[in-house]
Amino acid sequence: MVNDEATIWTGNINNISFSFLNDNEKKQRITGELNRIFLHKKGDFYLSIIDGDGINHIINEQYVETKFLVRSSRYEFVELCREILKLNNSDVFEYANIIRDIAATAKIIKETLPIRTSFTYTYFKNELRVREKYDVLIDQYLENEYGHQWISGLDSNTGKRHIFQKSKIDTMLNSEGHKKHKFDEWLSVIFGIENNGNK
């Protein structure tokens, strides 16, 4: 992968036509020359199309609304890859799944000295919603490519490492020597990371 992209196919397919949702979330028809398909670091396929005016459009395959019209036949994306572009779909889509798995994996963004922190965490166990209070020595902040956030630390009683997803932290975080904070404020105070709160 170079610059967060992996080229899957390059070439020239003239007069390919399809509709997609544009940036204004309106359906738009495009006809042009398909010259590249690439995989983004999050595992999405993108198509590079040069329209009749010579403008290059980069379109996420997930926003394609219709089948692809090539000559007089219509193709789903998978069929286009196999029948027109002559790609080995099992290799292409297996690689895409690997990229998606890597993108979903939590990575340590910042570490700090362990700080005793308590909060209530909500999760499901045997289809029952469980609310459990934790007292943890938090020392890591993690994110994945999709913007999901976690904190991690050692359980104060057992010494076992736990990872907690932001969306499941049900209360303010109470860290030793600090007042209680909502997650985004807490992240700024404890880790020095400013967060827009949308993750």
Biotite code that builds the C-alpha atoms (Angstrom):
import biotite.structure as struc

atoms = struc.array([
    struc.Atom([0.000, 0.000, 0.000], chain_id="A", res_id=1, res_name="MET", atom_name="CA", element="C"),
    struc.Atom([1.404, 3.383, -1.042], chain_id="A", res_id=2, res_name="VAL", atom_name="CA", element="C"),
    struc.Atom([-0.089, 6.623, 0.324], chain_id="A", res_id=3, res_name="ASN", atom_name="CA", element="C"),
    struc.Atom([-2.938, 4.608, 1.878], chain_id="A", res_id=4, res_name="ASP", atom_name="CA", element="C"),
    struc.Atom([-3.892, 3.102, -1.506], chain_id="A", res_id=5, res_name="GLU", atom_name="CA", element="C"),
    struc.Atom([-3.308, -0.252, -3.191], chain_id="A", res_id=6, res_name="ALA", atom_name="CA", element="C"),
    struc.Atom([-3.892, -0.318, -6.947], chain_id="A", res_id=7, res_name="THR", atom_name="CA", element="C"),
    struc.Atom([-6.004, -3.330, -7.915], chain_id="A", res_id=8, res_name="ILE", atom_name="CA", element="C"),
    struc.Atom([-6.293, -2.628, -11.643], chain_id="A", res_id=9, res_name="TRP", atom_name="CA", element="C"),
    struc.Atom([-5.100, -0.067, -14.208], chain_id="A", res_id=10, res_name="THR", atom_name="CA", element="C"),
    struc.Atom([-6.003, 0.134, -17.865], chain_id="A", res_id=11, res_name="GLY", atom_name="CA", element="C"),
    struc.Atom([-8.630, 1.711, -20.107], chain_id="A", res_id=12, res_name="ASN", atom_name="CA", element="C"),
    struc.Atom([-12.288, 0.744, -20.330], chain_id="A", res_id=13, res_name="ILE", atom_name="CA", element="C"),
    struc.Atom([-13.996, 3.324, -22.547], chain_id="A", res_id=14, res_name="ASN", atom_name="CA", element="C"),
    struc.Atom([-17.644, 4.363, -22.373], chain_id="A", res_id=15, res_name="ASN", atom_name="CA", element="C"),
    struc.Atom([-18.393, 2.812, -19.009], chain_id="A", res_id=16, res_name="ILE", atom_name="CA", element="C"),
    struc.Atom([-21.523, 4.289, -17.492], chain_id="A", res_id=17, res_name="SER", atom_name="CA", element="C"),
    struc.Atom([-23.239, 4.143, -14.083], chain_id="A", res_id=18, res_name="PHE", atom_name="CA", element="C"),
    struc.Atom([-25.005, 6.248, -11.466], chain_id="A", res_id=19, res_name="SER", atom_name="CA", element="C"),
    struc.Atom([-23.617, 7.103, -8.040], chain_id="A", res_id=20, res_name="PHE", atom_name="CA", element="C"),
    struc.Atom([-24.407, 9.284, -5.033], chain_id="A", res_id=21, res_name="LEU", atom_name="CA", element="C"),
    struc.Atom([-22.367, 12.472, -5.340], chain_id="A", res_id=22, res_name="ASN", atom_name="CA", element="C"),
    struc.Atom([-21.043, 14.662, -2.511], chain_id="A", res_id=23, res_name="ASP", atom_name="CA", element="C"),
    struc.Atom([-24.474, 16.331, -2.234], chain_id="A", res_id=24, res_name="ASN", atom_name="CA", element="C"),
    struc.Atom([-26.054, 12.874, -1.794], chain_id="A", res_id=25, res_name="GLU", atom_name="CA", element="C"),
    struc.Atom([-27.813, 13.240, -5.137], chain_id="A", res_id=26, res_name="LYS", atom_name="CA", element="C"),
    struc.Atom([-27.856, 10.521, -7.763], chain_id="A", res_id=27, res_name="LYS", atom_name="CA", element="C"),
    struc.Atom([-25.540, 11.435, -10.644], chain_id="A", res_id=28, res_name="GLN", atom_name="CA", element="C"),
    struc.Atom([-24.892, 9.625, -13.927], chain_id="A", res_id=29, res_name="ARG", atom_name="CA", element="C"),
    struc.Atom([-21.336, 9.422, -15.239], chain_id="A", res_id=30, res_name="ILE", atom_name="CA", element="C"),
    struc.Atom([-19.984, 8.114, -18.526], chain_id="A", res_id=31, res_name="THR", atom_name="CA", element="C"),
    struc.Atom([-16.309, 8.003, -19.216], chain_id="A", res_id=32, res_name="GLY", atom_name="CA", element="C"),
    struc.Atom([-13.092, 6.031, -19.196], chain_id="A", res_id=33, res_name="GLU", atom_name="CA", element="C"),
    struc.Atom([-12.358, 3.739, -16.261], chain_id="A", res_id=34, res_name="LEU", atom_name="CA", element="C"),
    struc.Atom([-8.589, 3.884, -15.801], chain_id="A", res_id=35, res_name="ASN", atom_name="CA", element="C"),
    struc.Atom([-7.951, 2.619, -12.278], chain_id="A", res_id=36, res_name="ARG", atom_name="CA", element="C"),
    struc.Atom([-9.475, 0.727, -9.364], chain_id="A", res_id=37, res_name="ILE", atom_name="CA", element="C"),
    struc.Atom([-7.772, 0.923, -5.996], chain_id="A", res_id=38, res_name="PHE", atom_name="CA", element="C"),
    struc.Atom([-8.316, -0.185, -2.437], chain_id="A", res_id=39, res_name="LEU", atom_name="CA", element="C"),
    struc.Atom([-8.199, 2.455, 0.314], chain_id="A", res_id=40, res_name="HIS", atom_name="CA", element="C"),
    struc.Atom([-6.557, 1.789, 3.689], chain_id="A", res_id=41, res_name="LYS", atom_name="CA", element="C"),
    struc.Atom([-10.012, 1.179, 5.232], chain_id="A", res_id=42, res_name="LYS", atom_name="CA", element="C"),
    struc.Atom([-10.786, -1.538, 2.678], chain_id="A", res_id=43, res_name="GLY", atom_name="CA", element="C"),
    struc.Atom([-13.129, 0.416, 0.385], chain_id="A", res_id=44, res_name="ASP", atom_name="CA", element="C"),
    struc.Atom([-12.814, 0.091, -3.395], chain_id="A", res_id=45, res_name="PHE", atom_name="CA", element="C"),
    struc.Atom([-12.515, 3.321, -5.396], chain_id="A", res_id=46, res_name="TYR", atom_name="CA", element="C"),
    struc.Atom([-12.914, 3.831, -9.141], chain_id="A", res_id=47, res_name="LEU", atom_name="CA", element="C"),
    struc.Atom([-11.055, 6.476, -11.136], chain_id="A", res_id=48, res_name="SER", atom_name="CA", element="C"),
    struc.Atom([-13.186, 7.659, -14.082], chain_id="A", res_id=49, res_name="ILE", atom_name="CA", element="C"),
    struc.Atom([-12.316, 10.383, -16.597], chain_id="A", res_id=50, res_name="ILE", atom_name="CA", element="C"),
    struc.Atom([-15.539, 11.940, -17.897], chain_id="A", res_id=51, res_name="ASP", atom_name="CA", element="C"),
    struc.Atom([-16.166, 13.453, -21.347], chain_id="A", res_id=52, res_name="GLY", atom_name="CA", element="C"),
    struc.Atom([-14.808, 16.828, -20.175], chain_id="A", res_id=53, res_name="ASP", atom_name="CA", element="C"),
    struc.Atom([-11.495, 15.264, -19.125], chain_id="A", res_id=54, res_name="GLY", atom_name="CA", element="C"),
    struc.Atom([-12.257, 15.591, -15.396], chain_id="A", res_id=55, res_name="ILE", atom_name="CA", element="C"),
    struc.Atom([-11.018, 12.727, -13.242], chain_id="A", res_id=56, res_name="ASN", atom_name="CA", element="C"),
    struc.Atom([-13.586, 11.519, -10.683], chain_id="A", res_id=57, res_name="HIS", atom_name="CA", element="C"),
    struc.Atom([-12.672, 9.263, -7.762], chain_id="A", res_id=58, res_name="ILE", atom_name="CA", element="C"),
    struc.Atom([-15.799, 7.374, -6.687], chain_id="A", res_id=59, res_name="ILE", atom_name="CA", element="C"),
    struc.Atom([-16.235, 5.030, -3.726], chain_id="A", res_id=60, res_name="ASN", atom_name="CA", element="C"),
    struc.Atom([-17.750, 1.787, -5.026], chain_id="A", res_id=61, res_name="GLU", atom_name="CA", element="C"),
    struc.Atom([-20.141, 1.788, -2.041], chain_id="A", res_id=62, res_name="GLN", atom_name="CA", element="C"),
    struc.Atom([-21.835, 4.882, -3.513], chain_id="A", res_id=63, res_name="TYR", atom_name="CA", element="C"),
    struc.Atom([-22.482, 3.280, -6.904], chain_id="A", res_id=64, res_name="VAL", atom_name="CA", element="C"),
    struc.Atom([-26.276, 3.065, -7.300], chain_id="A", res_id=65, res_name="GLU", atom_name="CA", element="C"),
    struc.Atom([-26.648, 1.061, -10.524], chain_id="A", res_id=66, res_name="THR", atom_name="CA", element="C"),
    struc.Atom([-24.988, -1.709, -12.461], chain_id="A", res_id=67, res_name="LYS", atom_name="CA", element="C"),
    struc.Atom([-22.043, -0.741, -14.661], chain_id="A", res_id=68, res_name="PHE", atom_name="CA", element="C"),
    struc.Atom([-22.970, -0.437, -18.345], chain_id="A", res_id=69, res_name="LEU", atom_name="CA", element="C"),
    struc.Atom([-20.120, -1.558, -20.624], chain_id="A", res_id=70, res_name="VAL", atom_name="CA", element="C"),
    struc.Atom([-20.981, -1.719, -24.319], chain_id="A", res_id=71, res_name="ARG", atom_name="CA", element="C"),
    struc.Atom([-24.509, -3.188, -24.189], chain_id="A", res_id=72, res_name="SER", atom_name="CA", element="C"),
    struc.Atom([-24.186, -5.310, -21.029], chain_id="A", res_id=73, res_name="SER", atom_name="CA", element="C"),
    struc.Atom([-24.731, -4.441, -17.368], chain_id="A", res_id=74, res_name="ARG", atom_name="CA", element="C"),
    struc.Atom([-22.483, -5.752, -14.585], chain_id="A", res_id=75, res_name="TYR", atom_name="CA", element="C"),
    struc.Atom([-22.429, -5.747, -10.800], chain_id="A", res_id=76, res_name="GLU", atom_name="CA", element="C"),
    struc.Atom([-19.050, -4.629, -9.406], chain_id="A", res_id=77, res_name="PHE", atom_name="CA", element="C"),
    struc.Atom([-17.954, -8.230, -8.745], chain_id="A", res_id=78, res_name="VAL", atom_name="CA", element="C"),
    struc.Atom([-18.910, -9.238, -12.308], chain_id="A", res_id=79, res_name="GLU", atom_name="CA", element="C"),
    struc.Atom([-17.136, -6.190, -13.744], chain_id="A", res_id=80, res_name="LEU", atom_name="CA", element="C"),
    struc.Atom([-13.937, -7.199, -11.944], chain_id="A", res_id=81, res_name="CYS", atom_name="CA", element="C"),
    struc.Atom([-14.149, -10.812, -13.091], chain_id="A", res_id=82, res_name="ARG", atom_name="CA", element="C"),
    struc.Atom([-15.563, -10.578, -16.629], chain_id="A", res_id=83, res_name="GLU", atom_name="CA", element="C"),
    struc.Atom([-14.345, -7.228, -17.962], chain_id="A", res_id=84, res_name="ILE", atom_name="CA", element="C"),
    struc.Atom([-11.196, -6.514, -15.946], chain_id="A", res_id=85, res_name="LEU", atom_name="CA", element="C"),
    struc.Atom([-10.220, -10.228, -15.790], chain_id="A", res_id=86, res_name="LYS", atom_name="CA", element="C"),
    struc.Atom([-9.258, -10.047, -12.109], chain_id="A", res_id=87, res_name="LEU", atom_name="CA", element="C"),
    struc.Atom([-9.019, -13.044, -9.814], chain_id="A", res_id=88, res_name="ASN", atom_name="CA", element="C"),
    struc.Atom([-11.875, -12.043, -7.514], chain_id="A", res_id=89, res_name="ASN", atom_name="CA", element="C"),
    struc.Atom([-10.993, -14.473, -4.737], chain_id="A", res_id=90, res_name="SER", atom_name="CA", element="C"),
    struc.Atom([-7.534, -12.869, -4.410], chain_id="A", res_id=91, res_name="ASP", atom_name="CA", element="C"),
    struc.Atom([-8.867, -9.304, -4.711], chain_id="A", res_id=92, res_name="VAL", atom_name="CA", element="C"),
    struc.Atom([-11.648, -9.686, -2.156], chain_id="A", res_id=93, res_name="PHE", atom_name="CA", element="C"),
    struc.Atom([-9.508, -11.751, 0.220], chain_id="A", res_id=94, res_name="GLU", atom_name="CA", element="C"),
    struc.Atom([-6.947, -8.921, 0.173], chain_id="A", res_id=95, res_name="TYR", atom_name="CA", element="C"),
    struc.Atom([-9.751, -6.386, 0.800], chain_id="A", res_id=96, res_name="ALA", atom_name="CA", element="C"),
    struc.Atom([-10.893, -8.412, 3.823], chain_id="A", res_id=97, res_name="ASN", atom_name="CA", element="C"),
    struc.Atom([-7.348, -8.468, 5.206], chain_id="A", res_id=98, res_name="ILE", atom_name="CA", element="C"),
    struc.Atom([-7.112, -4.669, 4.785], chain_id="A", res_id=99, res_name="ILE", atom_name="CA", element="C"),
    struc.Atom([-10.486, -4.234, 6.544], chain_id="A", res_id=100, res_name="ARG", atom_name="CA", element="C"),
    struc.Atom([-9.336, -6.433, 9.434], chain_id="A", res_id=101, res_name="ASP", atom_name="CA", element="C"),
    struc.Atom([-6.150, -4.379, 9.788], chain_id="A", res_id=102, res_name="ILE", atom_name="CA", element="C"),
    struc.Atom([-8.177, -1.136, 9.662], chain_id="A", res_id=103, res_name="ALA", atom_name="CA", element="C"),
    struc.Atom([-10.525, -2.412, 12.391], chain_id="A", res_id=104, res_name="ALA", atom_name="CA", element="C"),
    struc.Atom([-7.675, -3.378, 14.729], chain_id="A", res_id=105, res_name="THR", atom_name="CA", element="C"),
    struc.Atom([-7.148, -1.040, 17.676], chain_id="A", res_id=106, res_name="ALA", atom_name="CA", element="C"),
    struc.Atom([-3.691, 0.564, 17.692], chain_id="A", res_id=107, res_name="LYS", atom_name="CA", element="C"),
    struc.Atom([-2.022, 2.286, 20.622], chain_id="A", res_id=108, res_name="ILE", atom_name="CA", element="C"),
    struc.Atom([-2.014, 6.020, 19.899], chain_id="A", res_id=109, res_name="ILE", atom_name="CA", element="C"),
    struc.Atom([-0.592, 7.286, 23.177], chain_id="A", res_id=110, res_name="LYS", atom_name="CA", element="C"),
    struc.Atom([0.638, 5.899, 26.492], chain_id="A", res_id=111, res_name="GLU", atom_name="CA", element="C"),
    struc.Atom([0.870, 7.598, 29.861], chain_id="A", res_id=112, res_name="THR", atom_name="CA", element="C"),
    struc.Atom([1.909, 6.685, 33.376], chain_id="A", res_id=113, res_name="LEU", atom_name="CA", element="C"),
    struc.Atom([-0.827, 4.469, 34.871], chain_id="A", res_id=114, res_name="PRO", atom_name="CA", element="C"),
    struc.Atom([-3.567, 6.476, 36.547], chain_id="A", res_id=115, res_name="ILE", atom_name="CA", element="C"),
    struc.Atom([-6.238, 4.909, 38.746], chain_id="A", res_id=116, res_name="ARG", atom_name="CA", element="C"),
    struc.Atom([-9.566, 5.547, 37.019], chain_id="A", res_id=117, res_name="THR", atom_name="CA", element="C"),
    struc.Atom([-13.060, 4.329, 37.836], chain_id="A", res_id=118, res_name="SER", atom_name="CA", element="C"),
    struc.Atom([-16.174, 4.255, 35.647], chain_id="A", res_id=119, res_name="PHE", atom_name="CA", element="C"),
    struc.Atom([-19.163, 2.084, 34.778], chain_id="A", res_id=120, res_name="THR", atom_name="CA", element="C"),
    struc.Atom([-18.951, -0.047, 31.640], chain_id="A", res_id=121, res_name="TYR", atom_name="CA", element="C"),
    struc.Atom([-21.950, -1.512, 29.818], chain_id="A", res_id=122, res_name="THR", atom_name="CA", element="C"),
    struc.Atom([-21.890, -4.676, 27.730], chain_id="A", res_id=123, res_name="TYR", atom_name="CA", element="C"),
    struc.Atom([-24.086, -7.631, 26.816], chain_id="A", res_id=124, res_name="PHE", atom_name="CA", element="C"),
    struc.Atom([-23.579, -11.107, 28.272], chain_id="A", res_id=125, res_name="LYS", atom_name="CA", element="C"),
    struc.Atom([-25.938, -13.949, 27.314], chain_id="A", res_id=126, res_name="ASN", atom_name="CA", element="C"),
    struc.Atom([-28.281, -11.350, 25.764], chain_id="A", res_id=127, res_name="GLU", atom_name="CA", element="C"),
    struc.Atom([-28.528, -9.482, 29.073], chain_id="A", res_id=128, res_name="LEU", atom_name="CA", element="C"),
    struc.Atom([-27.309, -5.913, 29.468], chain_id="A", res_id=129, res_name="ARG", atom_name="CA", element="C"),
    struc.Atom([-24.653, -5.744, 32.179], chain_id="A", res_id=130, res_name="VAL", atom_name="CA", element="C"),
    struc.Atom([-23.428, -2.557, 33.906], chain_id="A", res_id=131, res_name="ARG", atom_name="CA", element="C"),
    struc.Atom([-20.179, -3.142, 35.746], chain_id="A", res_id=132, res_name="GLU", atom_name="CA", element="C"),
    struc.Atom([-18.036, -0.723, 37.754], chain_id="A", res_id=133, res_name="LYS", atom_name="CA", element="C"),
    struc.Atom([-14.318, -0.886, 36.995], chain_id="A", res_id=134, res_name="TYR", atom_name="CA", element="C"),
    struc.Atom([-11.318, 0.448, 38.888], chain_id="A", res_id=135, res_name="ASP", atom_name="CA", element="C"),
    struc.Atom([-8.414, 0.354, 36.448], chain_id="A", res_id=136, res_name="VAL", atom_name="CA", element="C"),
    struc.Atom([-4.883, 1.721, 36.139], chain_id="A", res_id=137, res_name="LEU", atom_name="CA", element="C"),
    struc.Atom([-5.360, 3.298, 32.700], chain_id="A", res_id=138, res_name="ILE", atom_name="CA", element="C"),
    struc.Atom([-2.171, 3.744, 30.678], chain_id="A", res_id=139, res_name="ASP", atom_name="CA", element="C"),
    struc.Atom([-3.132, 3.482, 26.979], chain_id="A", res_id=140, res_name="GLN", atom_name="CA", element="C"),
    struc.Atom([-5.366, 5.257, 24.470], chain_id="A", res_id=141, res_name="TYR", atom_name="CA", element="C"),
    struc.Atom([-6.183, 3.336, 21.266], chain_id="A", res_id=142, res_name="LEU", atom_name="CA", element="C"),
    struc.Atom([-7.948, 4.012, 17.942], chain_id="A", res_id=143, res_name="GLU", atom_name="CA", element="C"),
    struc.Atom([-8.574, 2.175, 14.707], chain_id="A", res_id=144, res_name="ASN", atom_name="CA", element="C"),
    struc.Atom([-8.786, 3.503, 11.130], chain_id="A", res_id=145, res_name="GLU", atom_name="CA", element="C"),
    struc.Atom([-12.575, 3.867, 11.447], chain_id="A", res_id=146, res_name="TYR", atom_name="CA", element="C"),
    struc.Atom([-12.204, 6.306, 14.345], chain_id="A", res_id=147, res_name="GLY", atom_name="CA", element="C"),
    struc.Atom([-13.404, 3.944, 17.083], chain_id="A", res_id=148, res_name="HIS", atom_name="CA", element="C"),
    struc.Atom([-11.735, 4.649, 20.408], chain_id="A", res_id=149, res_name="GLN", atom_name="CA", element="C"),
    struc.Atom([-10.639, 2.586, 23.407], chain_id="A", res_id=150, res_name="TRP", atom_name="CA", element="C"),
    struc.Atom([-8.742, 3.007, 26.640], chain_id="A", res_id=151, res_name="ILE", atom_name="CA", element="C"),
    struc.Atom([-6.771, 0.238, 28.260], chain_id="A", res_id=152, res_name="SER", atom_name="CA", element="C"),
    struc.Atom([-5.193, -0.501, 31.585], chain_id="A", res_id=153, res_name="GLY", atom_name="CA", element="C"),
    struc.Atom([-4.543, -3.021, 34.332], chain_id="A", res_id=154, res_name="LEU", atom_name="CA", element="C"),
    struc.Atom([-7.303, -4.029, 36.732], chain_id="A", res_id=155, res_name="ASP", atom_name="CA", element="C"),
    struc.Atom([-6.404, -2.629, 40.166], chain_id="A", res_id=156, res_name="SER", atom_name="CA", element="C"),
    struc.Atom([-7.362, -5.903, 41.880], chain_id="A", res_id=157, res_name="ASN", atom_name="CA", element="C"),
    struc.Atom([-6.308, -8.670, 39.482], chain_id="A", res_id=158, res_name="THR", atom_name="CA", element="C"),
    struc.Atom([-3.544, -7.043, 37.420], chain_id="A", res_id=159, res_name="GLY", atom_name="CA", element="C"),
    struc.Atom([-5.312, -8.260, 34.256], chain_id="A", res_id=160, res_name="LYS", atom_name="CA", element="C"),
    struc.Atom([-5.264, -5.914, 31.223], chain_id="A", res_id=161, res_name="ARG", atom_name="CA", element="C"),
    struc.Atom([-8.673, -4.734, 30.018], chain_id="A", res_id=162, res_name="HIS", atom_name="CA", element="C"),
    struc.Atom([-9.646, -2.759, 26.919], chain_id="A", res_id=163, res_name="ILE", atom_name="CA", element="C"),
    struc.Atom([-12.723, -0.513, 27.092], chain_id="A", res_id=164, res_name="PHE", atom_name="CA", element="C"),
    struc.Atom([-14.562, 0.857, 24.079], chain_id="A", res_id=165, res_name="GLN", atom_name="CA", element="C"),
    struc.Atom([-15.561, 4.522, 24.395], chain_id="A", res_id=166, res_name="LYS", atom_name="CA", element="C"),
    struc.Atom([-19.159, 3.869, 23.320], chain_id="A", res_id=167, res_name="SER", atom_name="CA", element="C"),
    struc.Atom([-19.656, 1.424, 26.203], chain_id="A", res_id=168, res_name="LYS", atom_name="CA", element="C"),
    struc.Atom([-18.341, 3.675, 28.978], chain_id="A", res_id=169, res_name="ILE", atom_name="CA", element="C"),
    struc.Atom([-21.595, 4.602, 30.700], chain_id="A", res_id=170, res_name="ASP", atom_name="CA", element="C"),
    struc.Atom([-20.498, 7.253, 33.219], chain_id="A", res_id=171, res_name="THR", atom_name="CA", element="C"),
    struc.Atom([-17.975, 10.038, 33.665], chain_id="A", res_id=172, res_name="MET", atom_name="CA", element="C"),
    struc.Atom([-14.425, 8.876, 34.261], chain_id="A", res_id=173, res_name="LEU", atom_name="CA", element="C"),
    struc.Atom([-13.056, 9.540, 37.738], chain_id="A", res_id=174, res_name="ASN", atom_name="CA", element="C"),
    struc.Atom([-9.251, 9.588, 37.760], chain_id="A", res_id=175, res_name="SER", atom_name="CA", element="C"),
    struc.Atom([-7.172, 9.918, 40.912], chain_id="A", res_id=176, res_name="GLU", atom_name="CA", element="C"),
    struc.Atom([-6.215, 13.553, 41.561], chain_id="A", res_id=177, res_name="GLY", atom_name="CA", element="C"),
    struc.Atom([-8.709, 14.903, 39.004], chain_id="A", res_id=178, res_name="HIS", atom_name="CA", element="C"),
    struc.Atom([-12.376, 15.772, 38.968], chain_id="A", res_id=179, res_name="LYS", atom_name="CA", element="C"),
    struc.Atom([-14.817, 13.582, 37.018], chain_id="A", res_id=180, res_name="LYS", atom_name="CA", element="C"),
    struc.Atom([-14.897, 14.197, 33.270], chain_id="A", res_id=181, res_name="HIS", atom_name="CA", element="C"),
    struc.Atom([-16.863, 13.089, 30.242], chain_id="A", res_id=182, res_name="LYS", atom_name="CA", element="C"),
    struc.Atom([-14.713, 10.963, 27.923], chain_id="A", res_id=183, res_name="PHE", atom_name="CA", element="C"),
    struc.Atom([-13.563, 13.705, 25.529], chain_id="A", res_id=184, res_name="ASP", atom_name="CA", element="C"),
    struc.Atom([-12.636, 16.109, 28.351], chain_id="A", res_id=185, res_name="GLU", atom_name="CA", element="C"),
    struc.Atom([-10.950, 13.263, 30.240], chain_id="A", res_id=186, res_name="TRP", atom_name="CA", element="C"),
    struc.Atom([-8.932, 12.347, 27.129], chain_id="A", res_id=187, res_name="LEU", atom_name="CA", element="C"),
    struc.Atom([-7.690, 15.935, 26.909], chain_id="A", res_id=188, res_name="SER", atom_name="CA", element="C"),
    struc.Atom([-6.803, 16.158, 30.620], chain_id="A", res_id=189, res_name="VAL", atom_name="CA", element="C"),
    struc.Atom([-5.174, 12.730, 31.026], chain_id="A", res_id=190, res_name="ILE", atom_name="CA", element="C"),
    struc.Atom([-3.638, 12.078, 27.590], chain_id="A", res_id=191, res_name="PHE", atom_name="CA", element="C"),
    struc.Atom([-3.416, 15.614, 26.186], chain_id="A", res_id=192, res_name="GLY", atom_name="CA", element="C"),
    struc.Atom([-5.447, 14.576, 23.143], chain_id="A", res_id=193, res_name="ILE", atom_name="CA", element="C"),
    struc.Atom([-8.078, 16.942, 21.779], chain_id="A", res_id=194, res_name="GLU", atom_name="CA", element="C"),
    struc.Atom([-11.067, 15.051, 20.444], chain_id="A", res_id=195, res_name="ASN", atom_name="CA", element="C"),
    struc.Atom([-13.950, 16.291, 18.319], chain_id="A", res_id=196, res_name="ASN", atom_name="CA", element="C"),
    struc.Atom([-16.391, 14.003, 20.140], chain_id="A", res_id=197, res_name="GLY", atom_name="CA", element="C"),
    struc.Atom([-17.697, 12.350, 16.977], chain_id="A", res_id=198, res_name="ASN", atom_name="CA", element="C"),
    struc.Atom([-15.929, 9.037, 17.410], chain_id="A", res_id=199, res_name="LYS", atom_name="CA", element="C"),
])
